[in-house]
Amino acid sequence: MPRHARYVPHGVIPAVLLPFNDDLSIDEKSFRAHLRDVAATKGISAITINAHSTEVASLTFEEQRRVLAIAQDEIGERLPLVNGVWADGSIEAARIARMAADGGASALLIFPPGPFTLGQSPQMALAHFKRIAGATDLPLIVFQYPLATGQGYPIDTLLKMADEVANIRAIKDWAGNVAQHEMHIRTLQNLPRPVNVLSTHSAWLLSSLVLGCNGLLSGSGSVIPDLQAQLFQAVKANDLAEARRLNDRIYPLARAFYADPWSDMHNRMKEALVLLGRLSRAVVRPPLGRPHARQGARRRLRRARAPGRVVHNKAILWLGLRRPRLDSGKPFAQIARREEPSHEPPNKPHRRAPARLAERADRAQRGDSDRRRGVRRRLRRRLGGRQLFGFRPVRRAHNAGPLLRLRHRGHGGLHSQRPSRRAVHHPRLSDGSAARARASAR
């Protein structure tokens, strides 16, 4: 029996991470501490386990049962638990759903079966969910993938599922398309039996929430549950100024967590918790691996012991963090901060300095591609506004889409092949100018 029998999925639902030991076994002690840390956040409505963030694809059936038992023992009395159902077959999915119901879960997050990537029909989707609904009466959350993956459900299929499977009470919307996402919100949340839309567009969370989502379910909630809960409340209160302020705190982290490759998103979240002193190690199970670019950065960060010191290193700046003490008990909202990119020009010599003039002259004589833009611009002015294709003049007709190549004196006929690289003669960049510039540099 679920401990929270009347729970309907809504609000802020962080999906927690699953720590591992160096031998890839489950680190139960760290997992319990992580659960307590996230569950203590004000404003969340449930906790998700056995999902992407807990690397459910690498867990056995018994390990999934153990993860649920640990979560129930640690936080089950305080918060409902949403248990993921990851299976390629409907029979195995029903077995996992039955196990989760017996273990006290309050709702189920149903991942789409892998074979759907090869194609699906409404009948296939309905059969899958009806078999799961036949194994338990827990509320079901449909994990909506992008349609391009083959595992997403078209809107007509979603409506049939919501009509024929009474257990479906929410979708975790990862449509990845703003128009489709808004259609889900307007359509599903206004049905006679409403289906809540839980956003998982964590890379653009504010933009998603303002469309009217009734909640969010996100793996990055394992790191910033406080910021997500505050953002959701600000949007619900129509406090745009506060919502934008919070989004400015979240934005640098979202860009870091959800950068390519996406398969590293939860690896990066584990590394973030290590940097915050909330996990002792960031071990993931194969085929996932640690982001290699940051291994040396973590060693350098540990040498920066001063609290609040910012370590300017490309490998760790993406976290947008200030370095806390390892025993820091501050909430993440007090640590995360916005990292603004610098718009100051690089500290280079003036463009008319003798060394720069000599360098530009030499590059122009060699025809280096990285300096051709300025040469083209100067030649275009000399040629009366004609544009250059390579170093050939091209005049653009006022009503023509493609560029029209015209003959021009001194360039001969037009050829389909690109001309070979050759020195460019220009009065300002002639041999004499280059020689004088080099002499001045000496």
C-alpha angles and dihedrals in degrees: 000000000000116000090222101043097173097048117134114190110255142121127034113343114177117203107220128220125241116228119214134200121239089265088057094250119133113276097220096180093055091042092055091050091048091051092051091048095052095039091055090066114113116236103027120124103198145349126242122216135174092036137114092294092054090050091242091173089070096045125097122225091259092048090053089051090050093049090053092048092051092049092048092049094048106039107356094109093054104040139023116252123225110205120202121231109209114175137128093215129057094226093056090043090055090049092054091046091053091049091050092050091050089048093057103259115161098208140004130232107211115208116205114256116258095236088066088078086075092053138295142205131210089253091057093051093046093049091051095051095041091056091051092045088052090059097051142007094219117128111269126219113203112218103221112204125191110283091235090068092061089234096086120097119233115236093255090055091048091052092050091049092049090049099046102033108058092188092069105102104154145009128221098223116214094152091136090209121099096210093048091044092053091047090055091051095048095043107037099039091053098052119119085254100035121225111206118227112223111195120225094173090117093160089066102019100152092051089051098046095050088062088070109267114171092218148336135243113196141161091216085065085079087071105027106024091141094055092046093049092049091047092051092050092047091052091047089051091049089238098149096172092055092043091054091047091053092044089055087059093049099042101078091048093048090052089052099044096045100041120121126316094047091195087074095058096102092038087060091048090055090050089051091054090050090052088050092050093244096114127037095213140010102223120162130184122249138296083038117074139187117272099264096206091066103050094090091040092059090055091051091047092055089058089058097080099161111108114244094014114143115223108212101212125131092223093060106022089083089072091066090216137143112220109253127194111271090245093048114140095188117127115252091248088070093050106041115082139171118269110207117202113240116248095187113121115249116266099258132148116271113279091243095049111124093244092051092047092051092047093049092048092051093048092048091050090051092046094231111188095224090062100040095095094070092043090052091050093052093045091049090057090049092049095055100259098316115145122228130234100198094321098325120108117248126183118206115220114226094237102031126103101204123049116265116222114219132186116255131188115264094024102076122208126347119257132193093229123078112254118251117261111271140163117282119226115214128158093233093045101040125136090263092052092049092049093049091048092051091047090052090050090058 
